[in-house]
Amino acid sequence: MPKEFKYNDQLTESLKGHYKEVIKGIGEDPNREGLLNTPERVAKAMQFLTKGYDQDPDKIMEQAIFHEEYSEMVIVKDIELYSLCEHHMLPFFGKAHVAYIPNGKIVGLSKIPRVVDAYARRLQVQERLTIEIRDCIQRTLNPKGVAVVIEAEHMCMQMRGVQKQNSSTTTSAFTGLFMTNDSTRKEFINLVQAKLH
């Protein structure tokens, strides 16, 4: 069960005032019944949605590294992710697929989704998010290769701007054998696409 998130009361108060001004600025009445508590709710939501700034992904990984001789591909796929686009602060969401080939060390499987979350819960662009996840795993495990693919839908494209509701974006980042060995990369892509359960 996830730990209960602790809000920073001082930050909540500060953000609350700003959101009240935003509500006024768009022509609404912040004293209207339905909006009375909205500035505080949004202030708390923003803290939760950006909680990744208070997390150290390297430390998350380092909590559960084990020495094992297993040397085949390890994949954690369909990891749900939710983030905020740094350009419009609108959500993007989708799935991450992460693989690595151990080089004498493995990591507890729950740590990979936690790393995805720690980077996603920040103001982000999908391209950088993909690279940050890859680099964290490479840095902490020093495996023979890392592969990360993210598929996401962006509200900044669907709700505003070009307004293309059915578009999605795929990004990928590789190191080691996933870059240099075509068959390794193909195996990863095939396993990501396969419905094994």
C-alpha positions in Angstrom: 0.0 0.0 0.0 1.5 3.4 -1.0 2.5 5.8 1.8 0.1 8.6 2.5 1.3 11.8 0.8 2.2 14.7 3.2 1.3 18.2 2.0 3.4 21.2 2.9 1.0 23.5 4.7 3.1 26.6 4.0 3.3 25.8 0.3 -0.4 25.1 0.2 -1.2 28.5 1.7 1.1 30.3 -0.8 -0.2 28.4 -3.9 -3.8 28.9 -2.7 -3.5 32.7 -3.0 -2.1 32.4 -6.5 -4.9 30.0 -7.7 -7.5 32.4 -6.2 -6.0 35.1 -8.4 -6.1 32.8 -11.4 -9.8 32.1 -10.9 -10.4 35.9 -10.6 -8.3 36.5 -13.7 -10.3 34.2 -15.9 -13.5 36.0 -14.9 -14.9 33.7 -12.2 -15.9 34.5 -8.7 -13.6 32.7 -6.2 -16.2 33.3 -3.5 -18.9 31.4 -5.4 -19.9 28.3 -3.4 -18.5 25.7 -5.8 -15.2 27.5 -6.0 -14.7 28.4 -2.3 -12.3 25.5 -1.6 -10.9 25.1 -5.2 -7.7 27.1 -4.6 -6.7 24.8 -1.7 -7.7 21.7 -3.6 -5.6 22.7 -6.7 -2.7 23.7 -4.5 -2.7 20.2 -2.9 -3.2 18.5 -6.3 -0.2 20.4 -7.7 2.0 19.2 -4.9 1.0 15.6 -5.4 1.4 15.8 -9.2 4.9 17.2 -8.8 6.0 15.0 -5.9 8.8 13.6 -8.0 11.0 16.6 -7.2 11.3 15.3 -3.6 12.3 11.8 -4.7 15.8 10.6 -5.7 15.4 7.9 -8.4 18.9 6.6 -7.9 18.2 6.0 -4.2 15.0 4.2 -5.1 17.0 1.8 -7.3 19.8 1.4 -4.7 17.4 0.2 -2.0 16.9 -3.2 -3.8 20.0 -4.2 -5.8 20.9 -7.8 -5.6 23.8 -9.8 -7.0 22.6 -12.5 -9.4 24.0 -14.4 -12.4 20.8 -14.1 -14.4 21.8 -12.6 -17.8 18.7 -12.7 -19.9 16.4 -9.7 -20.6 14.2 -8.4 -17.8 11.1 -6.5 -18.9 8.6 -4.6 -16.9 5.9 -3.4 -19.3 2.6 -1.5 -19.3 3.7 0.8 -16.4 1.1 3.4 -16.1 2.4 6.9 -16.0 0.9 10.4 -15.4 2.8 13.6 -15.9 2.4 17.3 -16.6 3.7 18.8 -19.8 6.1 21.6 -18.9 4.9 23.8 -21.7 1.2 24.1 -20.8 1.1 22.3 -17.4 -1.6 20.0 -18.9 -1.5 16.2 -18.3 0.0 13.6 -20.5 -0.4 9.9 -19.6 0.2 6.5 -21.0 2.5 3.5 -20.5 6.2 2.9 -20.1 7.9 -0.3 -21.1 11.3 -0.8 -19.5 13.9 -3.6 -20.0 17.5 -4.3 -19.0 20.0 -7.1 -19.5 21.7 -7.8 -16.1 25.4 -7.7 -15.7 25.7 -9.5 -12.4 23.1 -7.3 -10.6 19.3 -7.2 -10.7 16.9 -4.8 -9.0 13.6 -5.5 -7.1 10.9 -5.3 -9.8 8.8 -2.7 -7.9 11.6 -0.2 -8.1 11.3 0.3 -11.9 7.7 1.6 -11.7 8.8 3.8 -8.8 11.6 5.3 -10.9 9.1 5.9 -13.7 6.8 7.6 -11.3 9.6 9.7 -9.6 10.6 11.2 -13.0 7.0 11.5 -14.3 5.7 13.4 -11.3 7.6 16.5 -12.4 7.0 19.1 -15.1 8.2 17.1 -18.1 8.5 16.5 -21.8 8.1 12.9 -22.9 11.5 12.8 -24.7 13.4 13.8 -21.5 11.4 11.5 -19.3 12.3 8.6 -21.6 16.0 9.4 -21.3 16.0 10.0 -17.6 14.5 6.6 -16.9 17.0 4.9 -19.1 20.0 6.8 -17.6 19.0 6.1 -14.0 18.8 2.3 -14.7 22.1 2.4 -16.6 23.8 4.4 -13.9 22.7 2.4 -10.9 22.8 -1.2 -12.3 25.5 -0.9 -15.0 23.6 -3.6 -17.1 24.6 -4.8 -20.5 21.8 -2.6 -21.9 18.7 -0.7 -21.1 15.6 -0.1 -23.3 12.7 2.3 -22.5 9.7 2.9 -24.7 6.9 5.3 -23.7 3.5 5.6 -25.4 1.5 8.6 -24.2 -1.4 10.9 -25.0 -1.0 14.6 -24.5 -3.9 16.8 -23.4 -2.0 19.9 -24.8 -2.6 18.4 -28.2 -6.1 16.9 -27.6 -7.8 19.7 -25.6 -6.2 22.8 -27.2 -3.9 23.7 -30.1 -4.2 21.2 -32.9 -7.0 19.3 -31.0 -6.3 15.8 -32.4 -8.0 13.5 -30.0 -6.7 10.2 -31.3 -3.0 11.1 -31.6 -0.4 9.4 -29.4 3.3 9.9 -29.1 5.9 7.1 -28.8 9.5 7.7 -27.7 12.3 5.3 -27.1 15.8 5.3 -25.7 18.4 2.5 -25.6 21.9 1.7 -24.3 24.3 -1.2 -24.8 23.1 -4.3 -26.5 19.7 -2.7 -27.3 21.6 -0.2 -29.5 24.2 -2.5 -31.0 22.4 -5.8 -31.5 19.3 -5.7 -33.8 18.0 -9.1 -32.6 18.1 -7.9 -29.0 16.1 -4.8 -29.8 13.6 -6.8 -31.9 13.1 -9.3 -29.1 12.3 -6.4 -26.8 9.8 -4.8 -29.2 8.2 -8.2 -29.8 7.8 -8.9 -26.1 6.4 -5.4 -25.5 3.8 -5.9 -28.2 3.0 -9.5 -27.2 0.0 -10.3 -25.0 1.4 -13.0 -22.9 -1.4 -13.1 -20.2 
